[in-house]
Amino acid sequence: MTENENNIPVFHAVLKEATVYYDGAELIHTADITLKPGEHVVRIDGLSPDIDEDSLKIGAGKGILVSSYNFVSETSENTDKEKVQALKDELRKQQDRKRQFEAENRISREMRDFLADGMKQKTAPKDNGSISLGELSESMDYYKAKCLEIENDLKKNDDEIEKCNKESADLREKLGEFEEERGYILLNLASQTPDTEISCSIRITYCTDDASWTPYYNINVESIESPMKIVSKAKVSQETGIDWKDVKLSLSSGAPANGKSVPELSPWFLREKRKAVPLRAPLFAGRAAEPMEDFCLREALAFCPAPEEPVMALPDDRLRIDDNALLVTYSIDIPYTIPGNGEEQIIDIRAQQAEADYHFCCIPGLDPDCYLTADVINAEKLDLPAGKAVITYDGTYLGETEIRDTETKLSLTLGTDKRIVVKREKIKDVSSQKSLLGSTVTKTFLYRMTAVNNQKQPVRLTIKDRYPISTNKAVEIELLKETTTPSSEDKETGIVSWDNEIAPGEEIVFRFGYSVKYPKDMDLDI
């Protein structure tokens, strides 16, 4: 304990625990104090200067009464406060922009998943029959256009996030040239033991926006005969104005309580629509009318479901996972030190073994390469929050993928293998016309595909091809069963696939054929 210039006892608070959310954190400090009988004003420093004061909670031990308190954030008298405040305002603006772009990316990914689920439902067989080919083609065109739009938005936002990170780093460097701010509280305490000195621990809890964490993963596949290893990691950063030294750290997928309540649903009275009366001036100054389609989209989204090398991760006895209805919290028993300069710190959460179904896939009509893919078994039980994943195969970096919150099936592409060779060649293209009185033309297309396994072990290989889908009743397309190697066929999409296990050195031949019948005066793009 020390005393300041006003003879107020000063105690230092030690940060003990930190629960970090995707955006924000809850910090818990303790300060050991000793008081003589009577009433006292004490100062406790060592707190973050930028906190949510509404979240501030103070607890004292038995025999101590907290009658009032006041939080203070101050800077040194020699500091150019206006310049510091301007830099802090600009830094907060960059952080808000970054959060906005990150939120837009989350919504865009949810929309992408929502579109994919909608397409599955749209194309699924129904009791009253399937959709027409024209509707299917229109839906697929819309799906493609929206997906491309979303992917472009994600790329633009990623670029903006990178700019925000660079601007924030420059602003932090400028702020570092000034003396740091200090946060402290003034407490009015009363000892309830009139005759003896009392020692107790003051517990101080509050929330701050100046911390965050992001999940990401290292996925390593040693061979297709062994399970894959998934190391869950976290990128943690904080700029609360204090260094976190040897704190008990928890990472949560939720958010600090924000005071929101369940909305109330009021009666909806349907009335006759009245003709709008032109106004001389806007009803609300400065506010433009909102397009109906934007309103509908926003309302629809409100009902959408909320969707380096690997190192040794924490052993299970040093990690506790609390999974309740609202959030998942990872409580790490090993003390961690996180500096307050905003630089990301990598924390290894845990390592898991996951069984996977490995197989090769080739679509020779688009790409002759054979891709090794892995379908993770029981992926939903692995508890993997949404985040990016780095994939390595036998120690070789293959690239990045993305794991999504709502994902119940996790499929990974692990790269291509030149030792499996697939070739596709057209063996027949016949155009035949009926007699002079005939009104139609029939074209037949036949293909021959060969697959050779040059590995020293058997492999599972899926080959896919397709025939066109007619959007005109006058055009008839048929898969030629008698000339096509037995396969599985999706009549809605025209995709044909063959699944085989190929022995080392074995060559397998597939044949695929279809016919197109159309009016002879029609010009088709085939």
C-alpha positions, 0 to 999 in steps of 0.5 A: 500500500502507498498513499497519493498526494491527497493522503488516500491509500492506494492499492494495486489490483492484480488481474486474475481471470479473463474471459474473452469473447469474439468481441469483448472480454470480462476481466476480474481483478483482486486487490488485498487491502488492510483497514483500521476500524471506521470509514475510509476512502481508498484508491485501487489502480491497475484497471483498464482505462476503457471499460463499460462502467455499467458492467462494473461490479465490486465485491468485498469480504466479510466485515467490509461495507462498500458504500459508494465507488467512482471509476476514473480514467486519466492521463498524465498532465504532460500528455497532449490529451487532445491529440491522444483522444483524436488518435483513440477516436480514430483507432476506435473508428477503425475497430468499428469498421473492422467489426462491421466488415467481419459482421458482414462476412458472417452474414454473407456466409450464413446467406451462402449456407441459406442459399445452399440449403434452399437449393437442396430443398428446391431440387429435392423430390416432392410428393407432387412431383419434381420441379420443371427443368425450366424452373431448375435452370432458372434457380441454378442461374440465380444461385450461381449469380448470388454465390458469385456476388457473395464471394466477391463481397467476402473478398472485398471485405477481407481486403478492407479488414486488412486495411483496418488492421494496418491503420490500427497498427499505425495508430497504436504505434503513434499512441505508444509515443504518449504516456499510457492512460490509467484506470482506477476506482475510488471506494468509500469503505467502512469496517464493520469490526469496530475494535480490530484491524481487518484484511480482505480481498476486493474483487472487481469485475467489468467488461471491455470492448478492447479484446477479441479471439478468433478460432482457427485450426491446423488439420494434418493428415499423415496418410489415408490409413490413419486418422487425421489430427485436428489442432484447435487454436485461438488468435487472441488480442487485447489492447485494454491498456494493461498487460495480462500477466499469468491470467486464468484465461477462458475463451467463449463463443458468446458475448457479454450480456447486452441487456436485450430482452425477448421481443413482444409480438403485438396483434397485426391488424389488416386494413385496406390499403389507402392511396398515398397522398403526395407530400410537399416535404419529406416526413423525416428529414434526412432519411430516404425511403427504404426499398421494399425488397431491402426491407423484405430481405432484412426481415427474412434474414432475421429468421435465418438460423444463426449459423506454422506447424502444429504444436502440442495442444493442451492436454485434456486435464488442463482444458475444461469445456462448458457447452450450454444452450447459449455458448461454448466456453473453453477454460484453460488452466495454464496461466497465459500472458497477453500483452496489451499492444493489440498483437495477436497471440496464438494459443493452442486449445486442444488436439483431437483425432478424427476418423475420416473416409478418404477417397479420390474424385475426378471429373475428367470432363472438366479437369483430368486431375484426381483429388484426394478428399476426406469426409470427416466422420461424426464431424458434428461431435468435434465441437469446431466453431467457425474459423479458417483451417490450414491443411497439411498432408504428410507434412506438406502445406496444401492450403486453407479451407473454412469450417462453418458453425452449422456444418454437420458434414466436414469434407476436405480437399487434400490435393491432387495425386498424379499417380492416378491417371484418368483419361476421357475420349469421345469415341462416337459422334453420330448424327442421323436423320430420319427419312425425308418426311422425318421431322427430328434429328437424333445425335448420339454421344459416346465416351470412353474413360480409363483410370489407372492406379499407379500407387502401391496400394488400392484406392477408392475412386469416384468418377463423375460426368454429366449429360445435358438437361433439356429445357424444351419439351421438344428436346428429348435426352436419354442416358444410353443404359446399354452402352453406359457402364452401370452407374448412379444417376441423378436425373434432376442434374444429369450427373452420372457417377461411378464408385470403384476400388482400384487395385495397385497397377489396375486399369479400369474402363468406363463407358458413357453415352447419351442421345439427344433428339430434337426438331431438325429445324432447331439449332442446338448448342451441343 
